[in-house]
Amino acid sequence: MHERSSVRELADILREELNRYPPGGKLPSSRALVEHHHVSPVTVSRALARLAAEGLVVTRPGAGAFRAAARPTAPPAGDTSWQEVTLSADAQAELVPRSVDASAVLVTLAAPPPGVVEFNGGYLHPSLQPEQAMGAALARAGRRPGAWGRPPAEGLPELREWFARSVGDRCTAAEVLVTAGGQSALTTAVRALAPPGAPVLVESPTYPGMLAIARAAGLRPVPVPVDSDGVRPDLLAAAFRATGARVFVCQPLFQNPTGAVLSPDRRPQVLRIAREAGAFVVEDDFARRLVHEDAGPLPAPLAADDPDGVVVHVSSLTKAASASLRVGMLAARGPVLERLRAIHVVDTFFVPRPLQEAALELVGSAAWSRHLRALAGALRTRRDTMAAALRRELPELAVPHLPAGGHHLWIRLPDGADEPAVVSAALRAGVAVAPGRAYFSAEAPAGRLRLSFAAVAGPAEIDEGVRRLRTACDEALLPPGGG
């Protein structure tokens, strides 16, 4: 059972048992709860913290947990209907109304119900995270002199230097900004480079979080198709000519969701096309540390081949470590760097220094390189397990590309399949999947699913999830009148 499921279940039990105690009455000790419910001390602590957050329990260090006093009657709800008029009037005043829709992003952030296999996850399962190394790094960071002081707005110099080396010889620490993860870096880049109402070119399909960023900023995402070799240069050039866009956002390495790698012959073409259009390329290098064991040498970032400041480079430690290690970076060259810095400072001031210090401790330790090697092997095993299970259980679902990096497979449904019906049937069967429609900024050419193999406990859970998906497809793909 996942730890979060144990916490949820214990909290539900304790919530029901609270009526046994008068207000102010003491609950059983943590040790008694551990023994009675056969859970870990951490689970008890987190369950009590959840009830405390709900105002049902009061915890007193050294004394225990007590039932909280009855809460006063809630005041009558206010009338917020006026906001509909205000928000709609604001939207009508804009050239492109902002659509702040986080639903597609929440698919990969929200935990599914207990017992559901998490094929929709966007982060590593705890068993794949370097939890001990991160804990040790955080402890060491907390003892550093000045660890709780205010950091430079651009980030710690040593961390900026480390990120710069990961980009290539052309990049210097002075050209790097430390950000609160990759999503924050992408948001800063897009807001800095494109004014509201402007078009922004995106790969098709692409990461839903990128589409959400663009639409929330009042931009018009324009799709440029991707094939097995990455974005198509001919269509990219045509899109620049047709729209006058000045920004193209791409993932050249293990593209999300297709897993494609931009081919060597297309790399210089993309840079040349953008340069001729007077446009920036925002390179989201999110998967470089999610390489699989059999990948072979990786191509350098696009930014490594760019002397003219065309590329704004984004990367992060989050995907390869933990969703809560929200430390990423922006790298840029030329006058645009000052604009990026200004927006970054206005939005966040700075990334908390203890988190930066912990990140610096982590990447500088021998445990980090060991973790990346182990992760590469584990991701390869999980990818192969999922691919084999799909071939065995669901041969009618096409797997166009087996990636050598990333944490998911991009699946094509049979022609005519009802994608929402498959997604709903899957959840009823006990497996959560990410619908493909959210990855397209325009009409989707076919039904798709994105299946993550990194957010589950291991190969056995992958096999079970695919078996459940078989059950869902038997229900959702049944021909009319069939039975």
N, C-alpha and C positions, 0 to 999 in steps of 0.2 A: 504494500500500500504506500502511496506517496505520502511524505510527511505532511503536506498541506491538507490531504484528505483526512489524516488522523487528527490534525488540529481541528478541522471543521467538525468532525464527528464528535470529538470530546466536548467541544464548546456547545454543540447542540444538546448533548446529554446533561451537562452541567446547567445549562439554561433551564431545562425542564425540571431539574432538581432544586432550583433556587427557592421554590415555594415551601420547601421543608424548613427553611431558616427564616427567622424574623428579621426585619431590617436591622442591620448591625450585627447579625449573627455570624459566627465564624464558620467558614467552610472547612472541610477536612484538610489536613496538611498536604503539601505537595508530595511528600513521600507516600502518604496513604493513597492519594489519587493515582500515583504511579503503580503501586501494588494492586490496587483494586481494578483499574482499567487496563493494566498490562501495556502501558505506553511508556515512552521515554520521558525523563525530566524536562527535556526541551519542549516536547509536545504539551505537557502540562503547563509550562510557563507561557507558551504562546496561546493556548486556549484561554487561560486566565487573562492574559493581556487583551485578547479579543473581547471578552466580556467586560473588562474594565473600560475599553474604548466605547462600548455600547452603553456605559453608565449603569451596568447591572451589578458590578463588583468593584470594591475598593481594595487595593492591595497596599499593605503597610510593611515595609522592609523589616524583617526580623520578627514580625508579629503574625503574618499570614494574610489570607484573603477573607473578606467579609462581604456579606450581602449589602448592597448600597441601599440608602433610604429611598422610599418611593419618590418617583419623579413627579414634579408638579404638573398639573394639567397643561397641555400645550396650548399656547395662545391661538386664536382663530387664524386661519391662513389668510394671507393678504391677496390682493388682486393684481396679478402680473399681466393681465391681458393687454395692457397698454403697450407692452414691449413688442408685440406683433406689429403694431403700427410703426413704431420707431425703427425697428430693425428692417422692415420691408422698405421704408422710405429711404433708409441709408443705402440699401442695396440698389434701389432704382436710380440713385444719384451717381452710381459708378458705371463705368463703361462695361465692365464685366462683373456682375454681382459675385460677391464672395460666397462660396459654399463650404462651410466649415463642417465637413463630414468625416468623422473619425471611425466610422463603422468598419471599414476594411482594415484599418490598422488594428482595431481592437480584436479582430479575429485572431491575431497572433499574440496579443497581450493578455487576453482574458483566459483564465484557467477554466477548462471544461469541468462539468460536474464529476463527482467522484465515480471512479470505475470506467470512465470514458478514456479510450486510447487517444493520446494527443498527437495526431498527425498534422495539426494546424499550427503547432508552436513555431516561434521564431527565434528561440534561444536554446542553448545547450541544456540538456537534462543535468540535474545536480551531480549525477555520477560521472559526467564528462567535464565538470568544472574543476579548476585547481583550487578547491576550497581551502585545503590546508595551507597552500602557498599564499593565497590571498589573505587568509587570517594572519599568517606570520608577517606578511608584508605590511598589513595594517597596524599590527602591534609595533613593528620596528618604526614605521612612519610616525606613530603617535609619540615616540620617544625622541624624535629628531628635534633639535633646538629650533624654535620658531614654527613648529608644525601647525600651530593654530593661528598663526599670524596671517595678515593679508598678503596674498601672492601678487606678483605682477599681473596686470590685466591680460597680457598676452600668454601667460603661463610660466611655469618654472623654467629657467633657462636650460637646465639639464634634460628635462623632459622634451622640450622643443628640439634640442640637439638630437635626442634619440629618435624622435619622429622624423626629423630631417634626413637622418641616415637611412631610414627605411624607404624614403622616396628616391634617393639617388644622389650622385655627386653634384648635380646642378643645384640641389636644394640646400639652403643654409638655415640655421636656427632662426635667423632674423626674418625669414619668410614664412614662419610657422606660427599659428595661433592654436592654443589648446582650447578645446571646446567640450561641452557637456555631452559627449557622445556624437555618433554620426548623424543622427536625425537633426540635432541642433546645428551641426555644421552645414548640412544641406539647406536647412531653413535660412541660415545666415547668408549662404552663397546665393541662393535664388533671390532673396529680398534685395541683396546688394546689386545684383546684375540686371534685374528686369523690373521696370516700373509697373504698377497695377494697370491691367488692361493689355499688357504686352503678350505676345505669344512666347512660349518656351517649348523647344523641341525635346521630346522624350522618346526613349525606345519603346517599341510596341511588340510584345507586352513589357511592362515595367513594374517596379516595386510600388505597391499602392500607397506607401507612405510618401513617395515623391509626388504622386498625383494629388494627395491631400495637401501637401505643402503648397503646391502651385495654386490650387483652387482657393485655399485659405488666404493666399496673398493677392487674389484677384487676377491671376494670370490665366492664360489659355493654353493648356497642354496640347501640343500637336504631335500625333504619333508618327514615328519613323520605324518601319518594320525591321525586325531582327531575324536573321536566319542562323544556321549552324555555325557560321563564321563571324557572328556579331552583327552590328548595324550595317545596313547596305549603303555604301557611299553614294551610289547614284541617287537613291531616294533621299539621302541626307542633303545632298546639294540641291535637289529639286525643292525640298521643304524650306531651305534657307531662302531660295529665290522666291517662292510663292508667298511666304509669310513675312519676310523681312526680320525674322527672329535674330536675336543677338546672344542667345544662350542655348546650348545643347547639353542635356544631362544624360550621362551614360555610365554603364558598369562594364568596362572592357574585360574584366576577369571574372569568370563564373557568374555570368549575368543572372540576376534574379528577375523572373523565375526560370528561364530556359537553361541556365548553366553554360551558355555559349561563351567562348573566349574569342575576343577580337583577333582575327588572323593577322600574321605579320605583314602581309601586303596591304591590309586595310588600315593599319595603324597610321602610317604617314599620310594616307589619303584623308582620313578624318581630320587630322591636324591641318592639312593644307586647305581643305574645304572650309573649315571654320575660320582660318586665318584670312582667306579671300573674302569671306562674308563679314569680316570685322566682328567676329563673334567669339564668345568664350565657350570652352568645353569644361563642364563640371564633371570631374572623374570621381565617381563613388567607388572606391577600392575596398569595399566592405568585406570581401571574402578571401583576401590574400592569406590570412592566418587560418583559413578553413580548408587548406589544401589537403587532398587525400594522399595516402601513402604511395599510390601508383601514378602520381601526376607527372613526374619528371620536372625538369627545370621550368620555372615560371618566367613569363615575360616581365620585363620591368614595367613600372607604372608609365602611363602616357606622359606624365609630367617629367619623367627622366629624359625624354626625347624632345622637350619643348624649351628652346632658348628664348622664345619671344613672349612668354607670359600668356599664352592662349589657354593653358590648362589651370583650373583651380582644383586642387587635389584634396579629396576628403578620405579619411580612414578613421578607424576606431579600434579600441581594445575590447569593446563590449561583446561582440559576437563570439570571440574566441575565449572569453573568460566567464563573464557573468552579466546578466541583464542589469545588475546594480552597479557594475564598474563602468559608469558612464563617463568615460574619458576618451575623447577623440581629438581630431586635428583638422585644420585647414592649412593648406600651403598655397601661396600665390606669389607672383612676381610682378613688380611694377606698381603704378598708382592705384590699381584696384585693391592692393593689400590694405591701404589706409581706409578705404570704404568698408571693407570686410571687418577690419578691426573696430571701426566706429560702431557698426551695427551690432557686432558681438558684445561690445562693452555696454551699449544701451540696453540690450536684451537681457544680459546675464551678469553684468559687472565682471565676474570672473568665475572660474571653476573652483569649488572649495579646495583650499590648500591641502587638508588631510587626504583628500581623494587623489590629488596629484602626487603627493609624497608617496602614498601607498602604491600607485601605479608605477612610479619610478623604482621603488623597492622591488616590485614584482618583476618587471621586465629586466631588471639588472641581476636577478638571481638565476642560479643554475636550474632552479625548479621550473622556470618559465620555458626554457628550451626543452626540458624533459616533457613538460605538459604538451607543448606543440607537437613533439614527435609522437607521443601517445595518442593525442587527439587525431592526428593524421591516420594512424592505424585504425582507430575505432570508427572514424567516419567512413573509411573504405569498407570495413566489415559491415557496417549498418547499411550503407548504400547497396552493397552486393546482396545482402539479406533481403532488402525490400524489393530489389529488381527481380530476384529469383522467386520470391513469393508472388509477385504480380504476374510473372510468366506462368507460374503454376496454377494460381487461383483465378486470375482474371486476364486470360490471354486476349480478350476482346478490347482491353484498354491498351492504347499504344504508348510506349515510352520512347519518344523520338530520339532522345539523347541521354546517355549515361555520363554525367559530369564527373570530372576529376577534382572537384572542389565544391564547397558549399554544403548545405545541410538538407537538401530536398530533391525530389524528382518532380518533373513537370509532365503531367499525364493528359493525354487526349482521350476524350470520351468518344464512343461510336457516333457516327453521323446521326443527327436527329435526336440525340439524347437530351433530356431535360436536365440541365445542370443543377438548378435549384432543387429539383426533386431528388437527385442523387445525394446532394449535400444534406438535405433533411432526412432522407432515409438512412444515411450513414450515422447521423447523430442518434436516431432511434435504435440503430443496431449497436451503438456503443463506441463509435469512432468519430472523432471530429476532424474534418478536412477543410482546407481553404478553397473556396470557390474561385475558379479562374477568371470569371467576369471582372472582378475587381482589379485585375492587372492590365486592363485595356482602357485607354482614355477615350476610345471611340467604340464602334460596334466590334464585338468579339467574333472572329471568323469561325470558331468552333467551341464546343463545350470542353472545359479543361478543369483539372484539379491540381493543386499543389500539395504534395505529401511530404512532410518533414520526417526524417529518420533520426534527427538529433534530439528531439524534445521528449523522447520516450526512454524507458528504463534500459532497453537493450534488445538484442535480436529476438528473444522470445516474445516480447511485447509487439515487435514489428510483425512477426508471423501472425499473432492473434489479431492485430489490427487489420491486416489484409484479409484474414478470414471473415471478420465482421464486415469489411467493405464488400466482400463477395455476397454476403447476405443482403446488404443494402442495394447492390446492383441487381440482384435477382428480383427485388421488389420494384425498384425505380425504372429499370430498363425493360420490364415485362411488356411485350407488345400489346396494343389495345385488344381486349377480349381474350388475352392469353390466360393461361392458368394451368 
